[in-house]
Amino acid sequence: MPATGNWAAVGASRSPARRWQVFSRRACKASRPAHRITCKTCTAFCAGTRLRRIMSATLTSNGSKTIPKNPSIRRPEMKILVSLVGEQPTPNLIPLFDKRTLAGPEEGRWRAVKFLASGATWKVGENLLKALEADSNTPNSAVAGVARMELKQIEAWSLENARQNIKQALEEVRAAYPDDTIVVNFTGGTKIMSLAAYQAAVEMGVEMVYVNTEKAHISRFDKSGAPLNPPSPFETKISVETLFRAAGREIDQGKTRDVNAIAPNVRDLLWWLANNYDGAIKDCLLPVQKYIQNGLRDKTITAAPYRAPLAPNSKISQEAAGRIRDAGLWAWNGNEVSIEQSKWEFVKGGWLESYAVVALARDNQFDEVSGPLFPKGINLDKEDMPDIDALGCRNGRLALLECKVTGSQEDGGLTNILGKLRAHERLMGGLYGASVFVRASEENKTRVETWAQEYGVNVVIGRDLPQLADRVLKIIS
């Protein structure tokens, strides 16, 4: 069969493979509108960067098949995430760090991400890009190799303008990554932005996702906008440092500690004390702490070592006093304790902060546990309490704990403590975090719980200390 048309124009005298190469090159240089995006005749991507499809064989004029020499190797199809940015950055991170996506085939993984922000959330978008850049340089990063495209501003309150902005962004992404699947995450931003993203995605034939943190799953929508059931649970492991950076905060890693900074014998002691609350904490540790605290306030105690009477009657209280002595935290002769200045901070309340870290880290229920944790750049002198006493992270959600023996005025005042917790929650966790007030004393328990409820803060008090980890996990789950 004689060659005809453009194929014949290549020249029958050349070899079949050479004719295929020349034909593809000529077609890619064509100026016809059909060749502006993808050449429908030669199957080549006309920007000249790569072939859209590989021609496995070409027909010669006599009908035989010849494999072209050195065909371009096509990359595996991957995904590009186009994500709306709202006030809270976490829903933008969850799809990128979802373990199910990362554990799947390469075709389902992310190649690049592009954030779309309004003027009000532009800074959040910048923080997200910085957080991903820093995370990508850490060992075994989930986002290593994920390209970060330029941040784009879109309209927040005009539906038509927002739709046009998002459609333009999708066209830019498609031009840059023609072989990959685009996925729009319309969780963040204003409701107008979300609706506009949905409309633009349907118009462009693009898949969509919505992150539902209440149920910890991702809802997916096909190219027509129809939901794909059932939603898939997400499982992420995002570092606390990345979450803080995405929220515009830094952590001073030189000061921040974790459970490994607590001696193993002290960890065991703290766990035993919490699980024997009445005899060990209520009747032994708290009376000593209160006696010395009052003495320092009234100036009846003026110098270390600080002394307090302690002649416990119960077997558990006696054992507690002995265990604390054996851990080197105080001296005890059966009737009186003596505490050195270097140990007083721990006995005064540091033990509760350390216990919170031990409890959260004990059964590996959390992805990461830290405490005390210091936001970078804040100058803390020796008298200042750690900015965040303990912190647990699970599945992309933060739990921020403030630990006080009583929450009295000496501890900073109850309302100040609760206000501080709420501020931390809003700044670092928002809808994807929770604040927890941990209190050792059960004195005025009802009043504390009432105030905490007014502030929207969760509380764990006294005899509930052994269930601290379970309570916190339930709160953020």
C-alpha positions, 0 to 999 in steps of 0.5 A: 500500500503506497504511503500517502499524506504527511507520512509520504511527505517524510520520504519513502527513501528513508528507513522506517524508524528515521521516517517516524522520527522526522515526521514527529519532529515536523508535526511538533513544529506545526502551527495549526491550533490542533498542535498547540497542546497535543499533536493529534496526528503524531501523538507528540507533546508539541512543547517539544519536551516529551512524547505524550504516548510512545509509538510502539511500532510504525507501519512501513509502506509494505505493511511491516512493523519496525520499532523506532530507535531510542524512543522517549521513555514516558514517566509514570502518571502521578498526581498534582494537588491543587489545594485551597488555603484557609486559615488552618493549614492542616487540611492542606497537609493531610493529603500530602502525608496520607500513608495510604497514598504514600504506600500505594503504587507510584502512579497514585503519588504526588508529583507536585502541589500548588496552593491557591490562597486569598489575600487574607490567607496569603501568609498561610500559603507562604508558611505552608511552602516553607514548611514543606521545603523544610520537611522535604530535607529531613530523612525519610520525608513524605514530601521529598521530591514533591515539587512546590509550584508558585503560590497563586492568589484567587478571589475569596468572595465573588463566585464567578471571579473565584471560578475563573481564577481557579480554572486559570490555575488548573489550566496552568497546572495542566500545561506544566504537567500534561501527563499527570492527574490533577486533584483539587482539594477544596477543604480550605478557604471561604465557602465561595472559594470551595464552591468555585473550586468544585465548579471549576473542577467539574468544568475542567474534568478534574478529580476532587477531595475534601478532608473531613477531620471530624471523622478522620477521612477523605471524601473523594469526587470523580471528574463529574463531581459525583462522590466516590463512596465510601470515604477513605480514612486518612492516616498521617504522620506529620512532625510537630515541627512541620505543623508548627512551621505551617502555622507560622511558628518555629520550635527551639530544638535546643531547649525542647525535650522528649521522654528520653530526657527523663531518667527511666527510674523517674519515669517508673516512679511517676507512673506508680505515683499516678496509679496510687493517687490517694496515698502517693500524691494526695496524702504524700506529695501534695502536702509537702509541696503545699507546706513549703510553697506557703512557707516561701510565700509567708517567708517562714521558709527562707533558705534551702534545703526546704523542710516539711513534716511528713509522717504518713500513716498509710502503707502507700504513703510511706512507700511513696515517700521512700520511693521519692527518696530512693529516686534522689528527689528528697531526703526523708527520715520518717518524720520530715523531708528535706529538699535541696534547691536543685530538686525543688522545681521538680517537687513543686510541679515539674513532676506533673509536667514530666508525668504528662510526657511519660503518660503520652509516650508510654504506649506509643499511641501518639506519633510524637510527644514533646515536653517541655516545648519552647517556641523559638525566639522567646527569651525565657529566664529561669523563673519562667515556666516552659511555654508548652508543658507537654504536647502530643501529635496523632494523625495530624492533630495536636494536643497541647497540655498545660500542667499545674499542681493547683492552678492557684494564683501562685501557679499563674491563676486559673483564668490566665492558664485557661486563656493561654491554652486557648491561645495556643490551640488557636495559633498552633492547632485551630480546628485540628488541635485541642487544649488540655489542662492537667491538674494534680489537686482535686481541690475545688474540682467543680469550680475548675471544671466549670471555668474550663468548660466556659473557656472550651478547655478540656481538663484531666484532674487528680484521680483521672491522671492514669487515664491521661493518654486515653483521655487526650487521644479521645479528645483529638480523635 
